[in-house]
Amino acid sequence: MTLIFPNRSRSYDDARHAVRFLGYDGMFEVPFFIEAAALGKSGSSEIAASECLMAFDAARVTILDVARVAYSRGRRALYVLNANDFQ
């Protein structure tokens, strides 16, 4: 199957300092997180949740492309994307 992202919803996870979003491989839900530091211009995780969500929305296409690459490397219970994934 192919990883798809039909649901545009995303949320900020305070405990992880990350934005959570979901992909789907057939009927399987695939959870992803992208660290706040990867979304901030300064690389700091100390950015507001609303800024993280706006940054996620602005870079959605790139983030989903990187998520597909991470998923293609092997199955995991969840995927955490960080700044290194975008270099």
C-alpha positions in Angstrom: 0.0 0.0 0.0 0.9 3.6 -0.3 1.0 6.1 2.6 -1.6 8.8 2.2 -2.7 11.8 4.2 -6.5 12.3 3.5 -7.2 14.0 6.8 -5.8 17.5 7.1 -6.2 17.7 10.8 -3.2 18.2 13.1 -2.8 19.1 16.7 -0.1 20.4 19.1 1.1 17.9 21.7 2.3 19.9 24.7 4.1 16.9 26.3 6.2 16.2 23.2 6.5 19.8 22.0 5.5 18.6 18.6 2.7 18.7 16.1 0.8 15.4 15.7 -0.6 14.3 12.3 -1.8 11.0 10.8 -1.2 9.1 7.7 -2.9 6.0 6.5 -1.5 2.9 4.8 -4.7 1.1 3.7 -6.7 0.6 6.8 -3.8 1.2 9.1 -3.4 4.5 10.9 0.2 5.8 11.0 0.9 8.4 13.7 3.6 11.1 13.0 5.0 13.9 15.1 7.2 16.8 13.9 9.2 18.4 16.7 8.6 22.1 17.3 12.3 22.8 16.8 11.9 21.6 13.2 9.1 24.1 12.6 10.7 27.1 14.2 13.0 29.4 12.3 15.4 29.6 15.1 15.5 25.8 15.7 14.1 26.4 19.2 11.4 24.3 20.7 10.2 27.3 22.7 7.7 28.5 20.1 4.0 28.9 20.7 1.6 26.1 19.8 -0.3 28.4 17.4 3.0 29.3 15.6 3.8 25.6 15.3 0.5 24.9 13.7 0.8 27.8 11.3 4.3 26.7 10.3 3.0 23.2 9.8 0.3 24.4 7.5 2.7 26.5 5.5 5.1 23.6 5.0 2.5 20.8 4.8 3.6 19.5 1.3 7.3 19.3 2.3 6.4 17.7 5.7 4.3 15.1 4.1 7.0 14.3 1.6 9.5 13.8 4.4 7.0 11.7 6.3 6.6 9.4 3.3 10.4 9.0 3.1 10.6 8.2 6.8 7.8 5.7 6.4 9.5 4.0 3.5 12.5 3.2 5.6 10.5 0.7 7.7 7.5 0.4 9.9 7.4 1.7 13.4 4.7 2.3 16.0 5.1 6.1 15.4 7.4 8.4 13.6 9.1 11.5 15.0 10.4 14.0 12.4 13.1 16.4 13.5 15.2 19.2 11.9 17.7 16.6 10.6 15.0 15.0 8.4 14.6 18.2 6.5 18.3 18.7 5.5 
